[in-house]
Amino acid sequence: MNKSTQIRLSLMMFLEFFIWGGWFVTLGTFLGNNLKANGVEIGMAFSTQSWGAIIAPFIIGLIADRFFNAEKILGVLHLIGAILMYQMSTTTEFSVFYPYVLGYMIAYMPTLALVNSVSFNQMKDPAKEFSYIRVWGTIGWIVAGLAISYLFHWDSSEGIKSGLLQNTFLMTAIASAILGVFSFTLPKTPPSASKDDKLTISDILGLDAIKLLNNRNFLVFFISSILICIPLAFYYQNANPFLAEIGMDNPTGKMTIGQISEVMFMLLLPVFFKKYGFKKTLLFGMLAWAIRYALFAYGNAGELSFMLLIGIALHGICYDFFFVSGQIYTNSKAGEKIKSAAQGLITLATYGIGMLIGFWVAGKISDAYLIAENTHSWKDIWIFPAIFAVGVMVFFAVLFKNEDVTYKE
């Protein structure tokens, strides 16, 4: 890959995740303060990510892989996203906001696969080259969070009261429009399948991999993956509103510690895999979820703020040790023939079904512990996912029989 192509792909990844991090982190805080949404409504808004994840394979399988160049579909989807994001920036009622955010996520979630397709199509050795491109996505997410907190101060107490969080959608709309136009200049990525090829619903959703569930260990892992997404949803939905409500300065900027941690622990993952094996590595990840929420439950924005920062920093272990390890395990169990189908099945189960349930549960729990307007009993809220994560960990520890899994990038 020449330098010019590498720079263009890196900029594409930067913008792709700058867009996601530029509004999704602060969504719960915005909805609760600006639109006076309750917990269930906030859960509905976050669950649009899951609906997007469920619908995305149809867009990719039925359109992108068969009829049009990936970079052109990427451009069209981001231009549509820019319009919807601008509409979100102008709404003052949740009933008006929800259709826009649902439409946006249906447009956005397929782009996560499309940017990968555009990148892989230009690489001779993806195993070595892709990480240097993908890391710019994480940097984009971090830059978005730092800009919101330290450059614009939109998530400060004064900024939230003044309604400045609405500007995150306008910022994202501009970035989405830029990426939409820029996508048409990216290297050509033609359809990977012939429009005459037969394609079934089973192919699109990865249902051919269901036979893997006949394996007891994979079934236990599959169920655990769905269940662990329930506490995961609590973090995505409640962490930023929690930090803002208790008075932590620059909460969005501080939450970027989680993305920095994600990069660091990704480098440590092969070491843990080699020393402790797959089962213990996954258990470390689940334990980190429980510890994180316990730290959130008992920490505060004052002298115990270090507990909250440690909880945020545990994101790397929480995500990498479970989800990345899980992808590696799925790859090893599936084999070449159904490898893509198996990964599609796990994605559908976690980001689709698991988080759909998780966002709904998080909304119900948040409403149950609402003391007054924009005032929650956060200790009670965070204790629930902490205990739930321990339960999933025990379930996995007891029923999953240890087996050797080779780490492969």
PyMOL commands that set and color helices and strands:
alter all, ss='L'
color gray80, all
select helices_A, chain A and resi 3-21+27-34+39-46+48-64+70-90+94-120+126-151+157-161+164-183+201-205+207-214+216-245+251-255+257-298+305-313+315-334+339-368+378-399
alter helices_A, ss='H'
color red, helices_A
select strands_A, chain A and resi 370-372+375-376
alter strands_A, ss='S'
color yellow, strands_A
deselect
rebuild
show_as cartoon
